[in-house]
Amino acid sequence: MKAIVNEMKNMFLDLFAMGKGFIYGFVMVALLILVGGALLYGVLYLRNIFI
């Protein structure tokens, strides 16, 4: 019985870690898109001012 409880606990912890990693991946991709867009906007804006 104790082995079954430990296995269920480990399965729940694995699923929890997978969910956290999934959300973390989405946050990192969104941050990359946001920073990349801000850099592109800044470069194009500065080119438009000076040229």
Beta strands, then each sheet from edge to edge (+ up, - down):
end
